[in-house]
Amino acid sequence: MVLAVFTMFCIAMEMTRMYYSFSLSYIFLIWNLILAWMPYLLSIEFMKHDIQAKKILSFSIIGLWVLFLPNGPYIITDLIHLRNREPIPMWYDVLLVSTFAWHGLLLTLLSVRNMHHKLSHHFSPFKLSAGLLLLFLSSGYGLYLGRFLRWNSWDVFLRPFHLLHDSLIDLIHPFHHPRPILVTVIVCIILSFSYSIFYLINPKPHTDHEII
């Protein structure tokens, strides 16, 4: 319930801005937040299934979850759009984007905790820690692909070869393209620290319906 109310508050902030500015500036934040909800909802669905009994379904959900996970922290990079836009004061836009960004990050951390808790019954702590590191690295690179190369999560299905081409150029010649490495590593570190603190505060997820 809390997450739903938080989402409504975010949307209300954007609607208020639209009403007073007669502008659709930052309307994209609502769509980005919807995408940030996807991994969280997938993690809730994943928690309902027996991995051993439904392996194909479980691994399909994991694949989609990994694919959509970068959409949460991606909203943080929407701060790049901040500038003076009359008649709305700058402080309001800062709070607007920051609120959406925090909500996106919160959904990301909650979804990772859900998956972590479920998989902890099947894998050792060492394997899970290694998996989390790889996950956050992939999320960092996914964020780079989305922000700088303008790829979307669903392009994996719609334009897989073009996406693979752009990715391989960066990976084959990493020293000629330092930005993807820096973005990937920095985002990985931020997510690692954020999740570590988040997990230490409350390692066990609530019931499926408690915070939706």
C-alpha positions as CSV (number, residue, x, y, z in Angstrom):
1,M,0.0,0.0,0.0
2,V,2.8,2.4,0.8
3,L,4.5,2.0,-2.6
4,A,1.2,2.6,-4.3
5,V,0.6,5.8,-2.3
6,F,4.2,6.9,-3.0
7,T,3.6,6.4,-6.7
8,M,0.4,8.5,-6.6
9,F,2.3,11.2,-4.8
10,C,4.9,11.3,-7.5
11,I,2.2,11.5,-10.2
12,A,0.4,14.2,-8.3
13,M,3.6,16.3,-8.2
14,E,4.0,16.0,-12.0
15,M,0.3,16.7,-12.5
16,T,0.6,19.8,-10.4
17,R,3.6,21.0,-12.4
18,M,1.6,20.4,-15.6
19,Y,-1.3,22.4,-14.3
20,Y,0.7,25.5,-13.3
21,S,3.1,25.4,-16.3
22,F,0.8,24.4,-19.1
23,S,3.7,22.1,-20.1
24,L,4.4,18.4,-20.5
25,S,7.9,18.8,-19.2
26,Y,9.0,15.8,-17.1
27,I,6.0,13.8,-18.2
28,F,8.4,11.1,-19.1
29,L,9.1,10.5,-15.4
30,I,5.7,8.8,-15.1
31,W,6.6,6.3,-17.9
32,N,10.0,5.7,-16.4
33,L,8.5,5.0,-13.0
34,I,6.1,2.5,-14.6
35,L,9.1,0.7,-16.0
36,A,10.8,0.8,-12.6
37,W,7.7,-1.0,-11.2
38,M,8.3,-3.9,-13.6
39,P,11.2,-5.7,-11.8
40,Y,9.5,-5.2,-8.5
41,L,6.3,-6.9,-9.7
42,L,8.3,-9.6,-11.4
43,S,10.1,-10.3,-8.1
44,I,6.7,-10.6,-6.3
45,E,5.6,-13.1,-8.9
46,F,8.9,-15.0,-8.6
47,M,8.4,-15.4,-4.8
48,K,5.1,-17.2,-5.4
49,H,6.6,-20.1,-7.4
50,D,8.5,-23.2,-6.5
51,I,11.8,-22.9,-8.4
52,Q,12.4,-26.7,-8.5
53,A,8.8,-27.4,-9.7
54,K,8.6,-24.6,-12.3
55,K,12.2,-24.2,-13.5
56,I,11.4,-22.8,-17.0
57,L,8.9,-20.3,-15.6
58,S,11.2,-19.3,-12.8
59,F,14.3,-18.7,-15.0
60,S,12.1,-16.8,-17.5
61,I,11.0,-14.5,-14.7
62,I,14.6,-14.1,-13.6
63,G,15.7,-13.2,-17.2
64,L,13.0,-10.5,-17.5
65,W,13.8,-9.2,-14.1
66,V,17.5,-8.7,-14.9
67,L,16.5,-7.1,-18.2
68,F,14.2,-4.5,-16.6
69,L,16.1,-3.9,-13.4
70,P,18.2,-1.0,-14.7
71,N,15.0,1.0,-15.3
72,G,14.8,1.8,-11.5
73,P,18.2,3.5,-11.0
74,Y,17.9,4.9,-14.5
75,I,15.6,7.6,-13.2
76,I,18.5,9.0,-11.2
77,T,20.1,10.1,-14.5
78,D,17.0,12.1,-15.3
79,L,18.5,14.8,-13.1
80,I,20.5,15.7,-16.3
81,H,17.3,17.3,-17.6
82,L,17.2,19.9,-14.8
83,R,17.3,23.5,-15.8
84,N,15.3,26.6,-15.2
85,R,11.9,26.3,-16.7
86,E,9.6,29.2,-16.0
87,P,7.2,29.6,-14.4
88,I,8.0,26.6,-12.2
89,P,10.8,27.3,-9.7
90,M,14.0,25.3,-9.9
91,W,13.6,23.9,-6.4
92,Y,10.3,22.3,-7.3
93,D,11.8,20.5,-10.3
94,V,14.7,19.3,-8.2
95,L,12.3,17.8,-5.7
96,L,10.2,16.4,-8.4
97,V,12.9,14.5,-10.2
98,S,14.6,13.5,-6.9
99,T,11.3,12.1,-5.6
100,F,10.8,10.0,-8.8
101,A,14.5,8.9,-8.6
102,W,14.3,7.8,-5.0
103,H,11.1,5.9,-5.7
104,G,12.8,4.1,-8.6
105,L,15.8,3.2,-6.5
106,L,13.6,2.0,-3.7
107,L,11.7,-0.3,-6.0
108,T,15.0,-1.6,-7.3
109,L,16.3,-2.4,-3.8
110,L,13.0,-4.0,-2.8
111,S,13.0,-6.2,-5.8
112,V,16.6,-7.3,-5.3
113,R,15.8,-8.2,-1.7
114,N,12.9,-10.3,-2.8
115,M,14.9,-12.2,-5.3
116,H,17.8,-12.5,-2.8
117,H,15.6,-13.9,-0.1
118,K,14.0,-16.4,-2.5
119,L,17.3,-17.6,-4.0
120,S,19.0,-17.8,-0.6
121,H,17.2,-21.1,-0.1
122,H,18.9,-22.6,-3.1
123,F,22.4,-21.0,-3.3
124,S,25.3,-20.4,-0.9
125,P,26.0,-16.9,0.4
126,F,29.2,-16.8,-1.7
127,K,27.4,-17.5,-4.9
128,L,24.7,-15.0,-4.1
129,S,27.2,-12.3,-3.3
130,A,29.0,-13.0,-6.6
131,G,25.6,-13.0,-8.4
132,L,24.7,-9.6,-6.9
133,L,28.0,-8.1,-8.0
134,L,27.4,-9.4,-11.6
135,L,23.8,-8.1,-11.4
136,F,24.8,-4.6,-10.3
137,L,27.5,-4.5,-13.0
138,S,25.0,-5.6,-15.7
139,S,22.5,-2.9,-14.3
140,G,25.2,-0.3,-14.6
141,Y,25.9,-1.2,-18.2
142,G,22.2,-1.4,-18.9
143,L,21.8,2.1,-17.5
144,Y,24.6,3.3,-19.8
145,L,22.9,1.7,-22.8
146,G,19.7,3.4,-21.9
147,R,21.0,6.9,-21.1
148,F,23.8,7.3,-23.6
149,L,22.9,5.0,-26.5
150,R,19.1,5.3,-26.0
151,W,18.4,1.6,-26.0
152,N,15.3,0.2,-24.2
153,S,14.8,-3.0,-22.3
154,W,12.4,-4.4,-25.0
155,D,15.0,-3.8,-27.7
156,V,16.5,-7.1,-26.7
157,F,13.5,-8.7,-28.4
158,L,12.8,-6.1,-31.1
159,R,16.4,-5.2,-32.3
160,P,18.7,-7.8,-30.7
161,F,21.4,-7.7,-33.4
162,H,21.7,-3.9,-33.4
163,L,21.9,-3.9,-29.7
164,L,24.6,-6.6,-29.7
165,H,26.6,-4.6,-32.3
166,D,26.6,-1.5,-30.1
167,S,27.5,-3.5,-27.0
168,L,30.3,-5.3,-28.7
169,I,32.0,-2.1,-29.9
170,D,32.3,-1.0,-26.3
171,L,33.4,-4.3,-25.0
172,I,36.0,-5.1,-27.7
173,H,37.6,-1.7,-27.5
174,P,37.1,-0.7,-23.8
175,F,40.0,1.7,-23.6
176,H,38.8,3.7,-26.6
177,H,35.4,4.0,-24.9
178,P,36.0,4.8,-21.2
179,R,32.6,6.2,-20.5
180,P,30.7,2.9,-20.5
181,I,33.3,1.4,-18.1
182,L,33.1,4.4,-15.7
183,V,29.3,4.5,-15.8
184,T,29.1,0.7,-15.2
185,V,31.5,0.7,-12.3
186,I,30.2,3.8,-10.6
187,V,26.6,2.6,-10.8
188,C,27.6,-0.8,-9.6
189,I,29.3,0.7,-6.6
190,I,26.3,2.9,-5.8
191,L,23.9,0.0,-6.0
192,S,26.2,-2.3,-4.0
193,F,26.5,0.2,-1.1
194,S,22.8,1.1,-1.3
195,Y,21.7,-2.5,-1.3
196,S,24.2,-3.5,1.5
197,I,22.8,-0.8,3.8
198,F,19.2,-1.6,2.8
199,Y,19.7,-5.3,3.4
200,L,21.4,-4.7,6.8
201,I,18.4,-2.7,7.9
202,N,15.8,-5.3,7.0
203,P,17.1,-8.5,5.3
204,K,13.7,-10.3,5.1
205,P,10.9,-9.1,2.7
206,H,7.4,-8.4,3.9
207,T,4.4,-10.4,2.7
208,D,3.5,-9.9,-1.0
209,H,0.7,-7.5,-0.4
210,E,2.0,-5.6,2.6
211,I,3.9,-2.8,0.9
212,I,2.3,-2.7,-2.6
